[in-house]
Amino acid sequence: MKNILFKAHNIKGENRNCVVCGNKFWAYRYRIKQGRGKVCSHECANKYQLGQHHSQKTEFKIGNIPAKREYPRGISHPNWMGQKVGYFALHLWVTKWRGKPKKCEHCGLEGKKVGRRWNIEWANIDRKYRRCLKDFIALCKSCHTIYDNNLIRQCG
């Protein structure tokens, strides 16, 4: 990697030699004061840092990272809605616990991705939208539409 050397009267710095590859490069004085400005490129920086260890203070901090905190989940979470859950969140909950449906329970169509969406959906059986996993069946889009329309005709 070629680095362009330059001198400007208003910029304070100096030409230095890379400690890894020996190429000359320009380094600002403030970077040199910070203990940086030793390498000419990202590649050389990666090679320079290879095998270096953290200070004892940093090693101590890394070793004392607390274990991942367990957050309340499900019913014990303060935002748990119970049976007052919305339509979208209920379907996410069903997908979380039952997974993506593999095939349509009515026509037997295998599940696959169509565009950005899955072609098999979870359909609510009694249309009360309760948090009950047995209250959902897997249907393809066309069977789901027919199922919902028949239920509307029966109820209306």
PEJOMO-V734916 format. One record per backbone hydrogen bond with DSSP energy under -1.0 kcal/mol. NH is the residue of the N-H (numbers start at 1). CO is the residue of the C=O. Records with the same first field share a line. If there is no record, write none. Layout:
# PEJOMO-V734916
NH = CO + CO
This chain:
# PEJOMO-V734916
14 = 27
16 = 25
18 = 23
19 = 38
22 = 18
25 = 16
27 = 14
29 = 12
32 = 28
33 = 29
34 = 30
35 = 32
36 = 31
45 = 41
46 = 42
47 = 43
48 = 44
49 = 45
52 = 49
59 = 55
60 = 56
61 = 57
62 = 58
63 = 59
64 = 60
65 = 62
76 = 73
77 = 74
80 = 77
84 = 81
90 = 86
91 = 87
92 = 88
93 = 89
94 = 90
95 = 91
96 = 92
97 = 93
98 = 94
99 = 95
104 = 109
105 = 138
108 = 104
111 = 102
114 = 117
117 = 114
119 = 112
121 = 139
123 = 137
125 = 135
132 = 130
135 = 132
136 = 133
137 = 123
139 = 121
141 = 119
144 = 140
145 = 141
146 = 142
147 = 143
148 = 144
149 = 145
150 = 146
151 = 147
152 = 148
153 = 149
154 = 150
155 = 151
156 = 152
